Amino acid sequence: MKINKVECNNIVFGGDDLPFIGGPCVIENRDHILKMAESILSVTEKLGIPFIFKASFDKANRTSIDSFRGNGLDEGLKILQEVKDAFPVSITTDIHHPEHAKIVSDVVDILQIPAFLCRQTDLLIAAGETGKVVNVKKGQFLSPYKVKNIIDKIISTNNKNILITERGNSFGYDNLTSDMRSIQIMQEFGFPVIYDATHSAQVPGNTEKTTSGQRDFIPGQVRAAVATGCDGIFMEVHDDVENALSDAGTQWPLDKLEPLLTSMIEFRKVYLQHG
């Protein structure tokens, strides 16, 4: 199996490094985002881990109409630009409409396609046409074998800067499970595969108006994915998880990030030696 390496600035997916994509689920406010970017960067720099900062300007698929969605496109992009201006980091955020692709690509380095929209042809093509790296989250409803069709849509734009993210599969009602075979299956299509450890721990629709989760399973899932040979780890990280405005049940606590990433590195070393 040969994986095409995908480069984002000086970060390489599909090589020996294991990049980390992380940040709060949603932009809650400017000061919080700047604080989180600086805090996570200090951890990844200490550990020598390539880092891409993630935060969403709009969470368009919240369970309830009353849920906080974010600051919106214009304000969100201003804040993400501030992060880029203040810190030496690459940025990713998700888009929901084809017309957002070009606008958002002027600020961010990786366009993220949400799992529920992973088959939307117009959205994939618009993202591909920007020439940016496109990271598609595999839908919870989709088998890994069907991802080849997603990849072909983006390739049709002559863009081969493609990442695929595994984020768990629906397992009965209101539950997800991670099939680590999916990582290897999707790598067979020739592009790097990221593992989303926090969304994979969700329990969708478990409460009346929000999605809950099983945070205690996240460290084991990270190690299992790294041992399987994933090409990067995605985690949502927050400094006050109980009061986070989105995904409070699965965001990883900032003060526990360093030990988890340290163990991740050790598992990666073993994989490179014996994988």
C-alpha positions in Angstrom: 0.0 0.0 0.0 1.4 3.4 -1.0 0.0 6.5 0.6 0.3 9.8 -1.3 1.8 12.3 1.0 -0.3 15.4 1.5 1.5 18.6 2.5 0.0 21.6 4.3 2.6 24.3 4.7 5.5 22.4 6.4 3.3 19.7 7.7 3.3 16.3 6.0 0.5 13.7 6.3 1.3 10.2 5.2 5.0 10.3 6.4 6.7 9.4 9.6 5.3 12.3 11.6 1.9 12.1 13.2 0.2 15.6 12.9 -2.3 16.6 15.5 -5.5 18.6 14.5 -7.1 20.1 17.6 -9.0 22.9 19.1 -12.4 23.8 20.5 -15.5 22.5 18.8 -16.8 25.9 18.1 -15.6 29.5 18.3 -17.2 30.7 21.5 -15.5 34.1 21.5 -12.3 35.7 20.3 -10.3 35.7 23.6 -11.1 32.0 24.2 -9.9 31.0 20.8 -6.6 32.9 21.0 -6.0 31.4 24.5 -6.7 27.9 23.3 -4.5 28.2 20.2 -1.6 29.5 22.3 -2.1 26.8 25.0 -2.3 23.8 22.6 0.6 25.1 20.5 2.7 25.3 23.7 2.0 21.6 24.3 2.7 20.4 20.7 5.8 22.5 20.4 7.2 21.0 23.6 6.5 17.5 22.3 7.6 18.2 18.7 4.2 17.4 17.2 3.1 19.1 13.9 -0.1 21.0 14.8 -3.1 22.3 12.9 -5.6 24.4 14.9 -9.3 23.7 14.5 -12.4 25.6 15.4 -15.8 26.0 13.7 -17.4 29.3 13.0 -20.8 27.6 12.6 -22.1 24.3 13.8 -24.9 23.9 11.4 -26.0 20.4 12.6 -26.7 21.0 16.3 -29.4 18.8 17.8 -31.6 21.7 19.0 -32.6 25.0 17.4 -31.7 26.5 20.8 -28.1 25.3 20.7 -25.2 27.7 20.3 -23.9 27.6 16.7 -21.0 30.0 16.7 -20.2 33.5 15.6 -21.0 33.1 11.9 -18.8 33.3 8.7 -17.6 36.9 8.8 -16.8 37.2 12.5 -15.5 33.6 12.6 -13.0 34.2 9.8 -11.8 37.4 11.4 -11.0 35.5 14.6 -9.3 32.6 12.7 -7.2 35.2 10.8 -6.2 36.7 14.2 -5.0 33.2 15.2 -2.8 32.9 12.1 -1.4 36.4 12.6 -0.6 35.7 16.2 0.8 32.2 16.1 2.8 30.0 13.7 0.0 27.6 13.1 -2.0 26.3 10.2 -5.8 26.5 10.5 -8.7 24.3 9.6 -12.4 24.8 9.8 -15.5 23.2 8.3 -17.7 24.5 5.5 -21.4 23.7 4.8 -22.2 25.4 1.5 -20.3 25.4 -1.8 -20.3 29.2 -1.9 -18.3 29.2 1.3 -15.3 27.2 -0.1 -13.5 30.1 -1.8 -14.2 32.6 0.9 -13.0 30.3 3.7 -10.0 29.1 1.7 -8.6 32.7 1.7 -8.0 32.3 5.5 -7.7 28.6 6.3 -5.2 26.0 5.1 -7.4 22.9 5.3 -11.1 22.8 4.3 -13.0 20.4 6.4 -16.2 18.7 5.1 -18.5 17.6 7.9 -19.5 14.0 8.2 -23.2 14.5 7.4 -22.2 16.3 4.2 -19.5 13.9 3.0 -21.4 12.9 -0.1 -22.6 16.4 -1.2 -21.1 16.6 -4.7 -21.3 20.3 -5.1 -19.6 20.9 -1.8 -16.8 18.5 -2.5 -16.2 19.9 -5.9 -16.2 23.5 -4.7 -13.7 22.6 -2.0 -11.5 20.7 -4.4 -11.5 23.6 -6.9 -9.8 25.9 -4.3 -6.7 23.8 -4.5 -6.5 23.6 -0.7 -6.1 20.5 1.3 -9.6 19.0 1.7 -10.3 16.8 4.8 -13.5 14.8 4.5 -15.0 13.3 7.6 -16.5 9.9 6.7 -20.2 9.9 7.5 -21.4 7.8 10.4 -23.8 6.1 8.0 -21.1 5.2 5.4 -18.9 2.1 5.1 -15.2 2.7 4.5 -15.4 1.1 1.1 -17.7 3.9 -0.2 -15.1 6.6 0.5 -13.6 5.9 -2.9 -16.5 7.7 -4.5 -15.8 10.8 -2.3 -12.2 10.8 -3.3 -13.1 10.5 -7.0 -15.3 13.6 -6.8 -12.4 15.7 -5.4 -9.9 14.2 -7.8 -12.2 15.3 -10.7 -11.2 18.9 -9.9 -7.5 17.9 -10.4 -6.9 18.3 -6.6 -5.1 15.4 -4.9 -4.6 17.2 -1.6 -7.1 14.9 0.1 -7.4 13.7 3.7 -10.1 11.3 5.0 -11.1 11.2 8.7 -12.6 8.2 10.5 -15.1 9.4 13.2 -17.0 6.3 14.1 -20.0 4.5 12.7 -23.6 4.4 13.7 -24.2 1.3 15.9 -27.9 0.9 16.5 -29.9 3.9 17.8 -28.0 6.8 19.4 -24.6 5.1 19.5 -21.3 5.0 17.7 -18.5 2.4 17.4 -15.1 2.6 16.0 -14.0 -0.1 13.5 -10.3 0.4 13.3 -10.2 -1.7 10.2 -11.6 1.3 8.5 -8.3 3.1 8.8 -6.5 0.5 6.8 -9.4 0.0 4.3 -9.5 3.7 3.5 -5.7 4.0 3.2 -5.9 1.5 0.4 -7.4 4.3 -1.7 -4.0 6.1 -1.5 -4.6 9.0 0.8 -3.8 9.7 4.4 -6.4 8.8 7.0 -7.0 10.8 10.2 -8.7 9.4 13.3 -11.1 11.7 15.1 -10.9 10.4 18.7 -13.4 12.8 20.3 -16.4 12.6 17.8 -16.0 8.9 17.8 -16.8 8.9 21.5 -20.1 10.7 21.0 -23.5 9.3 22.0 -25.6 11.1 19.5 -29.0 12.4 20.7 -28.5 10.8 24.1 -30.3 13.6 25.9 -33.3 15.6 24.8 -31.5 18.5 23.1 -27.8 17.7 23.1 -25.4 15.0 22.1 -23.5 13.4 25.0 -20.4 11.2 25.0 -18.1 8.8 26.7 -14.9 10.8 27.3 -13.2 8.0 29.2 -12.9 5.9 26.1 -10.9 8.6 24.2 -7.3 7.7 25.3 -7.8 4.0 24.4 -9.2 4.9 21.0 -6.3 7.2 20.3 -3.8 4.5 21.1 -5.7 1.9 19.1 -5.9 4.2 16.0 -2.2 5.0 16.2 -1.3 1.3 16.6 -3.4 0.6 13.5 -1.3 3.1 11.5 -3.5 6.2 11.2 -1.8 9.3 9.6 -2.9 11.9 12.1 -5.1 12.4 15.2 -8.0 14.9 15.5 -9.3 15.9 18.9 -11.5 18.7 20.1 -9.9 20.3 23.1 -11.3 22.7 25.7 -10.1 24.3 28.9 -13.5 24.0 30.6 -15.2 21.0 29.2 -18.2 21.0 31.5 -19.2 24.5 30.3 -18.2 24.1 26.7 -21.0 25.5 24.4 -20.8 22.5 22.0 -19.7 18.8 22.5 -19.2 19.2 26.2 -19.4 15.4 26.7 -16.5 14.6 24.4 -14.1 17.5 24.2 -10.7 16.6 25.8 -9.6 18.7 28.8 -6.7 20.9 28.0 -4.9 20.0 31.3 -4.9 16.4 30.2 -3.7 16.9 26.7 0.1 16.6 27.2 0.1 13.2 28.9 -2.3 11.8 26.2 -0.2 13.2 23.3 3.0 11.8 25.0 1.5 8.3 25.1 0.4 8.8 21.5 4.0 9.5 20.4 5.2 6.4 22.2 2.7 4.2 20.4 3.7 5.9 17.1 7.3 4.9 17.7 6.3 1.3 18.2 4.2 1.4 15.0 7.0 2.7 12.9 9.4 0.1 14.3 7.1 -2.9 13.9 4.0 -1.8 11.9 
